[in-house]
Amino acid sequence: MSLDSIPCDLFVDISGADCALPSSKLNDALEVLLPGQTLMAVSGKQALLSDIPAFCAQHGLQMLDSGEMDDMVYFLIRSTAE
C-alpha cells in the first residue's frame, strides 16, 4: 500500500521550514474543503504526529487516520464543519 492508494478529496503537502507553515497550509486547504470531504496531508516531519491531531481538535475536524508510509507522515482528515 502507498499514499497514492488512500482515497481523499484533497491532497496537501504540509512540509515546511518553520512551525507556522503547516497550520497555514492546512487552513488554506480547509477553505476549499466541503463538509464531509477528506483531506490527505503529508510531511516529512515526525513532530507533526502530535501537532496535527491537536490542530484537528481545535478546529472541529475528524482525524480518520495517521501514520508513517513512504518515508512520510500522513494525516487523513474529514471536514465536519457546516
PyMOL commands that place a pseudoatom at each C-alpha (Angstrom):
pseudoatom trace, name=CA, resn=MET, resi=1, chain=A, elem=C, hetatm=0, pos=[0.000, 0.000, 0.000]
pseudoatom trace, name=CA, resn=SER, resi=2, chain=A, elem=C, hetatm=0, pos=[1.180, 3.536, -0.750]
pseudoatom trace, name=CA, resn=LEU, resi=3, chain=A, elem=C, hetatm=0, pos=[-0.079, 7.036, -0.004]
pseudoatom trace, name=CA, resn=ASP, resi=4, chain=A, elem=C, hetatm=0, pos=[-1.482, 7.210, -3.544]
pseudoatom trace, name=CA, resn=SER, resi=5, chain=A, elem=C, hetatm=0, pos=[-3.822, 4.317, -2.761]
pseudoatom trace, name=CA, resn=ILE, resi=6, chain=A, elem=C, hetatm=0, pos=[-5.616, 6.132, 0.090]
pseudoatom trace, name=CA, resn=PRO, resi=7, chain=A, elem=C, hetatm=0, pos=[-8.712, 7.880, -1.301]
pseudoatom trace, name=CA, resn=CYS, resi=8, chain=A, elem=C, hetatm=0, pos=[-9.163, 11.564, -0.466]
pseudoatom trace, name=CA, resn=ASP, resi=9, chain=A, elem=C, hetatm=0, pos=[-10.812, 14.657, -1.918]
pseudoatom trace, name=CA, resn=LEU, resi=10, chain=A, elem=C, hetatm=0, pos=[-7.829, 16.985, -1.461]
pseudoatom trace, name=CA, resn=PHE, resi=11, chain=A, elem=C, hetatm=0, pos=[-4.079, 16.394, -1.063]
pseudoatom trace, name=CA, resn=VAL, resi=12, chain=A, elem=C, hetatm=0, pos=[-1.728, 18.910, 0.554]
pseudoatom trace, name=CA, resn=ASP, resi=13, chain=A, elem=C, hetatm=0, pos=[1.987, 18.733, 1.344]
pseudoatom trace, name=CA, resn=ILE, resi=14, chain=A, elem=C, hetatm=0, pos=[2.453, 20.473, 4.703]
pseudoatom trace, name=CA, resn=SER, resi=15, chain=A, elem=C, hetatm=0, pos=[6.231, 20.172, 4.788]
pseudoatom trace, name=CA, resn=GLY, resi=16, chain=A, elem=C, hetatm=0, pos=[7.899, 23.466, 5.538]
pseudoatom trace, name=CA, resn=ALA, resi=17, chain=A, elem=C, hetatm=0, pos=[10.778, 25.229, 7.180]
pseudoatom trace, name=CA, resn=ASP, resi=18, chain=A, elem=C, hetatm=0, pos=[9.009, 26.971, 10.040]
pseudoatom trace, name=CA, resn=CYS, resi=19, chain=A, elem=C, hetatm=0, pos=[6.478, 25.949, 12.673]
pseudoatom trace, name=CA, resn=ALA, resi=20, chain=A, elem=C, hetatm=0, pos=[3.583, 28.106, 11.458]
pseudoatom trace, name=CA, resn=LEU, resi=21, chain=A, elem=C, hetatm=0, pos=[3.696, 26.900, 7.862]
pseudoatom trace, name=CA, resn=PRO, resi=22, chain=A, elem=C, hetatm=0, pos=[1.949, 23.514, 8.331]
pseudoatom trace, name=CA, resn=SER, resi=23, chain=A, elem=C, hetatm=0, pos=[-1.102, 25.042, 10.022]
pseudoatom trace, name=CA, resn=SER, resi=24, chain=A, elem=C, hetatm=0, pos=[-1.164, 27.876, 7.470]
pseudoatom trace, name=CA, resn=LYS, resi=25, chain=A, elem=C, hetatm=0, pos=[-1.222, 25.373, 4.599]
pseudoatom trace, name=CA, resn=LEU, resi=26, chain=A, elem=C, hetatm=0, pos=[-3.920, 23.349, 6.364]
pseudoatom trace, name=CA, resn=ASN, resi=27, chain=A, elem=C, hetatm=0, pos=[-6.063, 26.437, 6.932]
pseudoatom trace, name=CA, resn=ASP, resi=28, chain=A, elem=C, hetatm=0, pos=[-5.779, 27.337, 3.237]
pseudoatom trace, name=CA, resn=ALA, resi=29, chain=A, elem=C, hetatm=0, pos=[-6.808, 23.806, 2.228]
pseudoatom trace, name=CA, resn=LEU, resi=30, chain=A, elem=C, hetatm=0, pos=[-9.746, 23.779, 4.644]
pseudoatom trace, name=CA, resn=GLU, resi=31, chain=A, elem=C, hetatm=0, pos=[-11.192, 26.874, 2.951]
pseudoatom trace, name=CA, resn=VAL, resi=32, chain=A, elem=C, hetatm=0, pos=[-11.999, 24.801, -0.148]
pseudoatom trace, name=CA, resn=LEU, resi=33, chain=A, elem=C, hetatm=0, pos=[-12.897, 21.535, 1.596]
pseudoatom trace, name=CA, resn=LEU, resi=34, chain=A, elem=C, hetatm=0, pos=[-16.637, 20.889, 1.788]
pseudoatom trace, name=CA, resn=PRO, resi=35, chain=A, elem=C, hetatm=0, pos=[-18.312, 19.274, 4.828]
pseudoatom trace, name=CA, resn=GLY, resi=36, chain=A, elem=C, hetatm=0, pos=[-17.781, 15.516, 4.754]
pseudoatom trace, name=CA, resn=GLN, resi=37, chain=A, elem=C, hetatm=0, pos=[-14.841, 15.677, 2.344]
pseudoatom trace, name=CA, resn=THR, resi=38, chain=A, elem=C, hetatm=0, pos=[-11.433, 14.291, 3.269]
pseudoatom trace, name=CA, resn=LEU, resi=39, chain=A, elem=C, hetatm=0, pos=[-8.015, 15.884, 3.188]
pseudoatom trace, name=CA, resn=MET, resi=40, chain=A, elem=C, hetatm=0, pos=[-4.732, 13.988, 2.980]
pseudoatom trace, name=CA, resn=ALA, resi=41, chain=A, elem=C, hetatm=0, pos=[-1.889, 15.983, 4.491]
pseudoatom trace, name=CA, resn=VAL, resi=42, chain=A, elem=C, hetatm=0, pos=[1.693, 14.689, 4.245]
pseudoatom trace, name=CA, resn=SER, resi=43, chain=A, elem=C, hetatm=0, pos=[5.004, 15.819, 5.673]
pseudoatom trace, name=CA, resn=GLY, resi=44, chain=A, elem=C, hetatm=0, pos=[8.494, 14.550, 6.282]
pseudoatom trace, name=CA, resn=LYS, resi=45, chain=A, elem=C, hetatm=0, pos=[8.411, 15.897, 9.846]
pseudoatom trace, name=CA, resn=GLN, resi=46, chain=A, elem=C, hetatm=0, pos=[7.816, 13.319, 12.587]
pseudoatom trace, name=CA, resn=ALA, resi=47, chain=A, elem=C, hetatm=0, pos=[6.997, 16.065, 15.105]
pseudoatom trace, name=CA, resn=LEU, resi=48, chain=A, elem=C, hetatm=0, pos=[3.692, 16.712, 13.347]
pseudoatom trace, name=CA, resn=LEU, resi=49, chain=A, elem=C, hetatm=0, pos=[2.368, 13.347, 14.586]
pseudoatom trace, name=CA, resn=SER, resi=50, chain=A, elem=C, hetatm=0, pos=[1.342, 15.156, 17.779]
pseudoatom trace, name=CA, resn=ASP, resi=51, chain=A, elem=C, hetatm=0, pos=[0.755, 18.661, 16.362]
pseudoatom trace, name=CA, resn=ILE, resi=52, chain=A, elem=C, hetatm=0, pos=[-1.804, 17.821, 13.672]
pseudoatom trace, name=CA, resn=PRO, resi=53, chain=A, elem=C, hetatm=0, pos=[-4.194, 15.866, 15.948]
pseudoatom trace, name=CA, resn=ALA, resi=54, chain=A, elem=C, hetatm=0, pos=[-4.204, 18.890, 18.276]
pseudoatom trace, name=CA, resn=PHE, resi=55, chain=A, elem=C, hetatm=0, pos=[-4.911, 21.164, 15.275]
pseudoatom trace, name=CA, resn=CYS, resi=56, chain=A, elem=C, hetatm=0, pos=[-7.840, 18.930, 14.290]
pseudoatom trace, name=CA, resn=ALA, resi=57, chain=A, elem=C, hetatm=0, pos=[-9.278, 19.001, 17.811]
pseudoatom trace, name=CA, resn=GLN, resi=58, chain=A, elem=C, hetatm=0, pos=[-9.058, 22.810, 17.903]
pseudoatom trace, name=CA, resn=HIS, resi=59, chain=A, elem=C, hetatm=0, pos=[-10.800, 23.172, 14.537]
pseudoatom trace, name=CA, resn=GLY, resi=60, chain=A, elem=C, hetatm=0, pos=[-13.516, 20.538, 14.951]
pseudoatom trace, name=CA, resn=LEU, resi=61, chain=A, elem=C, hetatm=0, pos=[-12.037, 18.217, 12.343]
pseudoatom trace, name=CA, resn=GLN, resi=62, chain=A, elem=C, hetatm=0, pos=[-12.206, 14.431, 12.448]
pseudoatom trace, name=CA, resn=MET, resi=63, chain=A, elem=C, hetatm=0, pos=[-8.868, 12.607, 12.280]
pseudoatom trace, name=CA, resn=LEU, resi=64, chain=A, elem=C, hetatm=0, pos=[-9.634, 9.428, 10.326]
pseudoatom trace, name=CA, resn=ASP, resi=65, chain=A, elem=C, hetatm=0, pos=[-6.125, 8.020, 10.158]
pseudoatom trace, name=CA, resn=SER, resi=66, chain=A, elem=C, hetatm=0, pos=[-2.482, 8.946, 10.598]
pseudoatom trace, name=CA, resn=GLY, resi=67, chain=A, elem=C, hetatm=0, pos=[0.813, 7.164, 10.406]
pseudoatom trace, name=CA, resn=GLU, resi=68, chain=A, elem=C, hetatm=0, pos=[4.027, 6.719, 8.501]
pseudoatom trace, name=CA, resn=MET, resi=69, chain=A, elem=C, hetatm=0, pos=[4.360, 5.474, 4.951]
pseudoatom trace, name=CA, resn=ASP, resi=70, chain=A, elem=C, hetatm=0, pos=[6.792, 6.003, 2.079]
pseudoatom trace, name=CA, resn=ASP, resi=71, chain=A, elem=C, hetatm=0, pos=[9.197, 7.944, 4.385]
pseudoatom trace, name=CA, resn=MET, resi=72, chain=A, elem=C, hetatm=0, pos=[6.433, 10.460, 5.125]
pseudoatom trace, name=CA, resn=VAL, resi=73, chain=A, elem=C, hetatm=0, pos=[3.938, 11.023, 7.902]
pseudoatom trace, name=CA, resn=TYR, resi=74, chain=A, elem=C, hetatm=0, pos=[0.362, 11.314, 6.740]
pseudoatom trace, name=CA, resn=PHE, resi=75, chain=A, elem=C, hetatm=0, pos=[-2.930, 12.509, 8.160]
pseudoatom trace, name=CA, resn=LEU, resi=76, chain=A, elem=C, hetatm=0, pos=[-6.349, 11.712, 6.746]
pseudoatom trace, name=CA, resn=ILE, resi=77, chain=A, elem=C, hetatm=0, pos=[-8.750, 14.379, 7.990]
pseudoatom trace, name=CA, resn=ARG, resi=78, chain=A, elem=C, hetatm=0, pos=[-12.501, 14.808, 7.449]
pseudoatom trace, name=CA, resn=SER, resi=79, chain=A, elem=C, hetatm=0, pos=[-14.151, 18.198, 7.489]
pseudoatom trace, name=CA, resn=THR, resi=80, chain=A, elem=C, hetatm=0, pos=[-17.149, 18.227, 9.797]
pseudoatom trace, name=CA, resn=ALA, resi=81, chain=A, elem=C, hetatm=0, pos=[-17.887, 21.974, 9.747]
pseudoatom trace, name=CA, resn=GLU, resi=82, chain=A, elem=C, hetatm=0, pos=[-21.089, 23.045, 8.029]
for i in range(1, 82): cmd.bond("trace and resi %d" % i, "trace and resi %d" % (i + 1))
show_as sticks, trace
zoom trace
